[in-house]
Amino acid sequence: MEKSVASVWRVVVSVALFSVLAIVAISCAGDDGDGDKSESLVIYSGRSESLIAPLIADFEEVTGAKVEVNYGSTGPLAATLLEEGDNSPADIFFAQDPGGLGAVDSLLSTLSDDILSSVPDWAQDPESKWVGTSGRARTVVYNTDMLTEADLPDSIEDFAKPEWKGRIGWAPTNGSLHAMITAMRQEWGEDRTKVWLEGIVANQPKIYAKNTPTVAAAGAGEIEVGFVNHYYLHRFIAEEGESFAARNYYTRAADPGSVVLVAGVGLLEESDNKDLAEQFIKFLLSASGQQFFASQTYEFPLNESAKPNNLLPALEDITKPSIDLGDLIDLEGTQDLLREVGALP
């Protein structure tokens, strides 16, 4: 689904990427007297290979550095980092959500001001240990043959009402859903969040492994609504056309149903390749790197120098809660709550 988009993107921005990375590479060339030694960068990535492999390939091509990537889910990778501690081979942790980064903040190095200044304050760690690379809004995907936007409630809280029984789909093991529920716990408190979850479970939602099959089910009419990240829908439309029978709905109430999360990166304090790791982070936050996220993955760029995708609403037009992303670290508590209400085994 993504190959044609990726190839177009590479043609359009390859020259710009070369310029950005060449400047950064030259600036660091004199920092190490062992200039003929091949550098390597180790990344633990909670973002999937299909999403970020093209970026990493461009970074390798222009810098000449070798990049080794350990792909996996953000939560288990964070657990691995904590287990490895100071002996971890990782230089960079690329996480799909702030919770994973917050879980390992004791292992992360303080980032430089020139990195932090590339994104708005809300999209970075208050303690300067991680920085967002792209924005990812939570949304309700709905089947357009069965519903109109006017049929949908203002708040995600209302989907717990009995009239939605048998009409909902979700992915209860998905990390982004866990991040949204963690935001609910921050915004609503434990009791109100538990009541919502109990209502959703009572409504007998159809269960999917992740976001992609949830959106597919909405388009096929297997479900009327699903709780997903915004960008999955746009991949289906890019592949199947405007006739794909689903669209996104951003809840009108300022509640966690439309919370904007970030994927982000942190630099390991014990990294042996901090200069190269900083090069990689700056590359992700450059105008060209940000344009990759906007054009290929349909995410929200965080550096204002990049042009947002015109298929998406402006970030400021999404009615979202005022939540400090640095507080979304208690994913374990969220998973415990999901088990308590019977949503997880």
C-alpha positions in Angstrom: 0.0 0.0 0.0 2.9 2.4 0.7 5.4 1.5 -2.0 4.2 3.9 -4.7 3.9 6.8 -2.2 7.4 6.1 -0.9 9.0 6.1 -4.3 7.4 9.4 -5.2 8.5 10.9 -1.9 12.1 9.8 -2.5 12.3 11.4 -5.9 10.8 14.7 -4.7 13.0 15.2 -1.6 16.2 13.2 -2.2 18.1 16.4 -3.1 16.9 18.2 -0.1 17.8 15.3 2.2 21.3 15.1 0.7 21.8 18.8 1.4 20.6 18.6 5.0 22.6 15.5 5.9 25.7 16.7 4.1 25.8 19.8 6.1 25.3 17.9 9.4 27.9 15.3 8.4 30.5 17.9 7.5 29.9 19.7 10.8 30.7 16.5 12.7 33.5 15.3 10.5 36.2 16.8 12.6 35.0 15.7 16.0 36.7 12.3 15.9 40.3 11.6 15.2 39.4 8.1 14.1 37.9 9.3 10.8 38.5 6.1 8.8 36.6 4.0 11.3 33.1 3.1 10.1 30.4 4.5 12.4 27.3 2.6 13.4 24.1 3.6 15.1 21.8 1.2 17.0 18.1 2.1 17.1 15.4 0.3 19.1 12.3 1.2 17.2 8.7 0.9 18.3 7.7 2.3 14.9 7.2 -0.3 12.2 9.8 -1.1 9.6 7.4 -0.2 6.8 7.0 3.3 8.1 10.6 4.4 8.8 12.9 2.1 6.8 13.0 4.6 3.9 14.1 7.4 6.2 16.8 5.2 7.7 18.0 4.1 4.3 18.4 7.8 3.2 20.3 8.6 6.4 22.7 5.7 5.7 23.2 6.6 2.1 24.2 10.2 2.7 26.2 9.8 6.0 27.8 6.5 5.2 26.9 5.3 8.6 25.6 1.8 9.3 22.3 1.7 11.1 21.2 -1.4 13.0 17.5 -1.4 13.9 15.8 -3.6 16.4 12.1 -3.4 15.5 9.4 -4.3 18.0 6.5 -2.9 20.0 7.2 0.1 22.1 6.3 -1.4 25.5 8.4 -4.6 25.2 11.4 -2.5 23.8 11.1 -0.2 26.8 11.2 -3.2 29.1 14.3 -4.5 27.3 16.0 -1.2 27.8 15.3 -1.2 31.5 16.5 -4.8 31.8 19.7 -3.9 29.9 20.3 -0.7 31.8 23.7 0.9 31.3 24.8 -2.1 29.2 22.3 -1.6 26.4 23.8 -1.4 22.9 21.1 1.0 21.9 21.9 4.6 20.9 18.4 5.8 20.1 15.0 4.8 21.3 12.3 5.6 18.7 9.0 5.1 20.4 5.4 5.2 19.1 4.2 7.1 22.2 5.3 9.3 25.1 4.6 6.6 27.6 7.3 4.3 26.3 9.8 7.1 26.4 8.8 8.2 29.9 9.2 4.7 31.1 12.9 4.8 30.3 13.6 8.5 31.1 16.2 7.6 33.7 18.3 6.0 30.9 18.0 9.0 28.5 20.4 11.9 28.0 19.3 15.5 28.1 18.8 16.8 24.6 20.5 19.9 23.2 18.6 23.2 22.9 19.0 23.2 19.1 17.1 19.9 19.0 14.4 20.9 21.4 13.8 24.2 19.7 12.8 22.4 16.5 9.3 21.4 17.9 6.7 23.1 20.1 6.9 22.8 23.9 3.8 20.5 24.1 5.5 17.9 21.8 8.6 17.4 24.0 9.5 16.1 27.5 9.3 18.8 30.2 12.6 17.4 31.4 14.2 17.6 27.9 14.8 13.8 27.7 12.8 13.1 24.5 11.4 15.0 21.6 8.4 14.3 19.4 9.0 13.5 15.7 5.4 13.5 14.4 1.9 14.0 15.7 -0.8 11.3 15.7 -4.3 12.1 16.6 -6.8 9.7 18.1 -10.0 9.6 16.1 -13.2 7.6 15.6 -13.4 6.0 12.2 -16.9 5.4 11.0 -18.7 3.7 8.1 -20.2 6.3 5.8 -22.9 4.0 4.4 -24.3 3.5 8.0 -23.6 6.8 9.7 -23.0 10.5 9.0 -20.9 12.7 11.2 -24.1 14.2 12.6 -25.0 10.8 14.0 -21.9 10.7 16.1 -21.8 12.0 19.7 -19.7 15.0 20.8 -17.7 13.0 23.3 -16.0 9.6 23.1 -17.6 9.0 26.5 -21.0 8.6 24.9 -19.9 5.4 23.1 -20.2 3.6 26.4 -24.0 4.1 26.2 -26.2 1.0 25.5 -27.3 2.3 22.1 -23.8 1.5 20.7 -24.0 -2.1 21.7 -22.6 -4.3 18.9 -21.6 -1.4 16.7 -18.0 -0.7 17.9 -14.6 -2.1 17.1 -11.4 -1.7 18.9 -7.9 -3.1 19.4 -7.5 -3.6 23.2 -3.9 -4.7 23.0 -2.8 -1.7 20.9 -0.3 0.7 22.4 -1.9 3.9 21.1 -5.3 2.9 22.6 -3.5 2.4 25.9 -2.0 5.9 25.6 -5.5 7.3 25.0 -6.8 5.5 28.0 -3.9 6.7 30.1 -4.9 10.2 28.9 -8.4 9.5 30.1 -7.1 8.5 33.5 -5.2 11.8 33.7 -8.1 13.9 32.5 -11.1 12.1 34.0 -9.6 10.1 36.9 -9.6 6.4 37.6 -13.3 5.9 38.5 -14.7 7.7 35.5 -12.3 6.0 33.1 -13.2 2.6 34.6 -17.0 3.3 34.1 -16.3 4.2 30.5 -14.3 1.0 29.9 -17.0 -1.1 31.6 -19.6 0.5 29.3 -17.5 -0.3 26.2 -17.0 -3.9 27.3 -20.7 -4.2 28.0 -21.4 -3.0 24.4 -19.6 -6.1 23.2 -17.1 -4.5 20.8 -15.6 -6.5 18.0 -11.9 -7.1 18.8 -9.1 -6.6 16.3 -5.4 -7.1 16.6 -4.5 -3.5 15.7 -5.6 -0.3 13.9 -5.4 -1.5 10.3 -8.0 -4.3 10.5 -10.2 -2.0 12.6 -10.3 0.6 9.8 -10.8 -2.2 7.2 -13.7 -3.5 9.2 -15.3 0.0 9.3 -14.9 0.4 5.6 -16.5 -3.1 5.0 -19.4 -2.4 7.3 -18.5 -5.0 9.8 -18.6 -2.3 12.5 -20.1 1.2 12.5 -17.3 2.9 14.4 -13.8 2.1 15.6 -11.2 3.8 17.9 -8.0 4.3 15.9 -5.1 6.7 15.0 -6.0 9.1 12.3 -3.5 8.2 9.6 -4.6 4.6 8.9 -7.7 5.7 7.0 -5.6 7.8 4.6 -3.6 4.8 3.6 -6.7 2.9 2.7 -8.0 5.9 0.7 -4.6 6.2 -1.1 -4.9 2.5 -2.1 -8.6 2.1 -2.7 -9.7 5.6 -3.7 -12.3 8.0 -2.3 -15.0 5.3 -2.6 -13.6 3.6 0.5 -16.6 3.7 2.8 -15.1 5.1 5.9 -14.0 8.5 7.2 -12.4 10.0 10.4 -14.4 11.8 13.0 -12.5 14.0 15.6 -14.7 14.3 18.7 -16.1 17.7 19.2 -15.7 17.7 23.0 -12.2 18.5 24.4 -11.7 15.0 25.6 -9.2 12.2 25.2 -11.1 10.9 22.2 -9.2 13.3 20.1 -5.9 13.6 22.0 -2.9 14.3 19.8 -0.1 12.0 20.8 3.4 12.0 19.4 5.9 9.4 18.2 9.3 10.5 19.5 12.9 9.7 20.1 15.4 9.7 23.0 19.1 9.4 23.1 20.6 6.8 25.5 22.9 8.4 28.1 25.4 5.5 27.8 25.5 5.7 24.0 29.0 5.5 22.5 27.8 7.3 19.4 26.1 10.5 20.7 27.3 12.7 17.8 25.8 10.3 15.2 22.7 9.9 17.3 22.2 13.6 17.4 22.7 13.8 13.6 19.9 11.3 13.2 17.5 13.2 15.5 18.3 16.5 13.7 17.6 14.7 10.4 14.2 13.5 11.6 13.3 17.1 12.7 14.6 18.8 9.6 12.2 20.2 7.0 12.8 17.2 4.7 12.5 14.6 7.4 9.3 16.2 8.7 7.9 16.3 5.1 8.4 12.5 5.0 6.0 12.1 7.9 3.5 14.5 6.4 3.5 13.1 2.8 4.2 9.4 3.3 2.7 8.4 6.7 0.0 11.1 6.8 1.1 12.3 10.2 1.2 15.8 11.5 4.7 17.4 11.2 5.9 19.1 14.3 8.5 21.4 12.8 6.7 24.4 11.3 9.1 24.5 8.4 7.4 21.4 6.9 4.1 21.7 5.0 1.2 19.8 6.6 -0.6 17.3 4.4 -3.7 19.0 2.9 -5.8 15.9 3.5 -5.6 16.5 7.3 -7.3 19.1 9.4 -5.0 21.8 11.0 -3.8 20.7 14.4 -5.3 23.8 15.9 -8.7 22.9 14.5 -8.8 19.6 16.4 -10.7 20.1 19.7 -8.3 18.3 22.0 -7.7 18.1 25.8 -5.0 20.0 27.6 -2.8 17.1 28.6 0.9 17.1 29.4 2.3 14.2 27.2 5.0 13.8 29.8 2.4 12.5 32.2 1.3 9.6 30.1 3.8 7.2 31.5 1.7 4.8 33.6 0.9 2.4 30.8 1.1 -0.5 33.2 -1.7 1.0 35.3 -3.8 1.3 32.2 -3.2 -2.3 31.3 -4.1 -3.4 34.8 -7.4 -1.4 34.5 -8.1 -3.1 31.1 -7.6 -6.5 32.8 -9.8 -5.5 35.7 -12.8 -4.7 33.3 -12.2 -7.8 31.2 -10.8 -6.1 28.1 -7.5 -7.9 28.4 -6.8 -11.4 29.6 
